[in-house]
Amino acid sequence: MPQDHNAPPTEPDLEAFDDALLDAAMNLAAMSGWRRLTLVDAAREAGLPVDAVRARFPFKHMLLTRLGRIADESALRDDGAGITVRERVFDLLMRRFDVFQQYREGIRAVLHALPYDPPLAALMTVLTLDTMKWIADVAGVDTEGLRGKIAVNGIAGIWAYTLRAWEKDESLDLSSTMAALDQALDRAERFSLLRPSATQRMAEAAGAAGGVPDHPLELES
């Protein structure tokens, strides 16, 4: 059957398109800085049609939304690793850093541009808070009410603190990053920012007991 060249691209094709553009953009940003990067340059570097890039990415900041989505998909692919909230937050955030490591120099260029680009800084703040709310929920943090909002902001602070360590971490195993994350989690626990939700408390109790608690409602208190 002859191929229909007018058919819309499939989802895998779009994903490959986006990934190729992101790779090219991050490489160019690493070499010349985020502020000098243009989508036209990235399109040409990736060998992609400029008009197609314009249609999918009207603004270059949308590349960072794509990168954030990739990192979130990796982090939120929950495999049950970790029993406690602290263990789960550690695991989820390190998964994001594993993705960031693939685009390390390009992301560092973005971070260096933040003080000089208020719209970019505002966008990154919004995206980070949204991600950290997902991280908190998956990790089993109590995010209800005012205390929950404080917890989400606290996790965002943990991420920001660890991100600064990651930016300077030249080790292959990200040992300095992990140490910084541990320190930040220590402080968060001292300020009770990692209070588990009722569902998480039930899961932790079940894990510690090797089964489901006899009276799970008692954990609501």
C-alpha positions in Angstrom: 0.0 0.0 0.0 1.5 3.4 -1.0 2.4 5.7 1.9 0.1 8.6 2.5 2.4 11.6 2.7 -0.4 13.8 3.8 -1.2 11.7 6.9 -0.5 13.4 10.2 2.7 12.3 12.0 2.3 9.5 14.6 3.0 10.0 18.3 6.4 8.2 18.1 7.4 10.4 15.2 6.5 13.5 17.2 8.5 12.2 20.2 11.5 11.6 18.0 11.1 15.0 16.5 10.9 16.7 19.9 13.8 14.8 21.3 16.0 15.6 18.3 15.2 19.3 18.6 15.9 19.2 22.4 19.2 17.5 21.9 20.3 20.0 19.3 19.1 23.0 21.4 20.9 21.8 24.6 24.1 21.2 22.7 24.0 24.7 21.2 23.1 26.3 24.5 26.1 24.5 26.1 28.3 26.1 23.4 27.0 29.6 23.1 24.6 30.1 26.0 20.8 29.9 26.3 20.2 33.6 25.5 21.9 33.3 22.1 20.1 30.1 21.2 17.4 30.4 18.5 14.9 27.8 17.4 16.0 28.3 13.8 19.6 27.4 14.8 18.3 24.4 16.8 16.2 23.2 13.8 19.1 23.4 11.4 21.4 21.7 13.8 18.9 18.9 14.2 18.1 18.7 10.5 14.5 19.5 11.0 12.2 21.7 8.9 12.0 25.2 10.4 8.3 25.5 9.7 7.6 22.3 11.5 9.6 23.5 14.5 7.7 26.8 14.5 4.4 24.9 14.5 5.3 22.7 17.5 7.5 25.1 19.5 6.4 28.7 19.0 8.7 29.8 21.8 12.1 28.4 22.8 11.1 28.3 26.4 8.7 25.4 25.4 11.8 23.3 25.0 12.3 23.5 28.8 8.7 22.4 29.3 9.5 19.4 27.1 12.6 18.7 29.1 10.7 19.0 32.4 8.1 16.5 31.1 10.8 14.0 30.2 12.3 14.3 33.7 8.9 14.0 35.4 8.0 10.9 33.4 11.2 9.3 34.6 10.7 10.3 38.2 7.0 9.5 38.4 7.3 6.1 36.9 6.5 4.7 40.3 8.0 1.3 40.9 7.4 1.3 44.7 11.0 2.1 45.5 11.4 3.2 49.1 9.1 2.7 52.1 9.3 6.0 53.9 8.4 9.4 52.6 12.1 10.4 52.9 13.3 7.4 50.8 10.7 8.1 48.2 11.4 11.8 47.9 15.1 11.0 47.6 14.5 8.4 44.9 12.1 10.6 42.9 14.4 13.7 42.9 17.5 11.6 42.0 15.6 10.2 39.0 15.1 13.8 37.7 18.8 14.4 38.2 19.6 11.3 36.2 17.7 12.8 33.2 19.2 16.3 33.8 22.7 14.7 33.6 22.0 13.8 30.0 21.6 17.5 29.2 24.1 18.7 31.8 25.9 21.5 30.0 22.8 22.8 28.3 20.9 23.0 31.6 23.8 24.8 33.2 23.5 27.4 30.5 19.8 27.8 31.3 20.6 28.2 35.0 23.2 30.9 34.2 20.6 32.8 32.1 18.0 32.9 34.9 19.2 36.0 36.7 19.0 38.0 33.4 15.7 36.6 32.1 12.7 37.3 34.5 10.1 35.6 32.2 12.3 32.5 32.1 12.7 32.6 35.9 9.0 33.0 36.4 8.3 30.1 34.0 10.8 27.8 35.8 9.2 28.7 39.2 5.8 27.7 38.0 7.0 24.5 36.4 9.0 23.5 39.4 6.2 24.0 41.9 3.9 22.0 39.7 6.4 19.2 39.5 7.1 19.2 43.2 3.4 18.9 44.0 3.4 15.7 41.9 6.6 14.5 43.6 5.0 15.1 47.0 1.9 13.3 46.2 3.7 10.3 44.7 6.1 10.2 47.7 3.1 10.1 50.1 3.6 13.6 51.6 0.6 15.1 53.2 -0.3 18.0 50.8 -3.7 18.9 52.3 -4.4 22.5 53.5 -1.9 25.2 54.4 0.5 22.8 56.0 0.5 20.8 52.7 1.3 23.9 50.7 4.2 24.6 53.0 5.4 21.0 52.5 5.3 21.4 48.7 7.2 24.6 48.9 9.7 22.9 51.2 10.3 20.2 48.7 10.8 22.8 46.0 13.4 24.3 48.3 15.0 20.9 48.7 15.1 20.6 44.9 16.6 24.1 44.4 19.3 23.5 47.1 20.3 20.2 45.5 20.2 21.7 42.0 22.9 24.1 43.0 25.0 21.2 44.3 24.3 19.3 41.1 25.5 22.2 39.0 28.9 22.1 40.6 29.1 18.3 40.9 31.7 16.8 38.6 31.6 13.3 40.0 30.4 10.5 37.8 28.2 9.0 40.5 26.7 12.4 41.6 28.0 11.7 45.1 28.0 15.4 46.0 24.5 15.8 44.7 23.3 12.9 46.8 25.0 14.2 49.9 23.4 17.7 49.4 20.0 16.0 49.0 20.5 14.0 52.2 21.4 17.2 54.1 18.3 19.0 52.7 16.1 16.1 53.6 17.6 16.1 57.2 16.5 19.8 57.6 13.1 19.1 56.1 12.5 16.3 58.6 13.6 18.6 61.5 10.9 21.1 60.4 8.3 18.3 59.8 8.0 19.1 56.1 7.8 15.4 55.2 4.7 14.5 57.2 3.2 11.4 55.5 -0.4 11.4 54.3 -2.9 9.0 56.0 -2.5 6.6 53.0 1.3 6.7 53.3 1.2 6.1 57.0 -0.9 3.0 56.3 1.5 1.8 53.7 4.5 2.4 56.0 2.8 0.5 58.8 2.0 -2.3 56.5 5.5 -2.5 55.2 6.9 -2.5 58.8 4.5 -5.2 59.9 4.8 -7.2 56.7 1.1 -6.9 55.9 -1.9 -4.7 56.2 -2.6 -3.2 59.7 -5.3 -4.8 61.7 -6.9 -1.4 62.4 -5.9 1.0 59.6 -8.3 3.7 60.8 -6.2 4.1 64.0 -3.5 5.6 61.7 -5.8 8.6 60.9 -5.2 10.1 64.3 
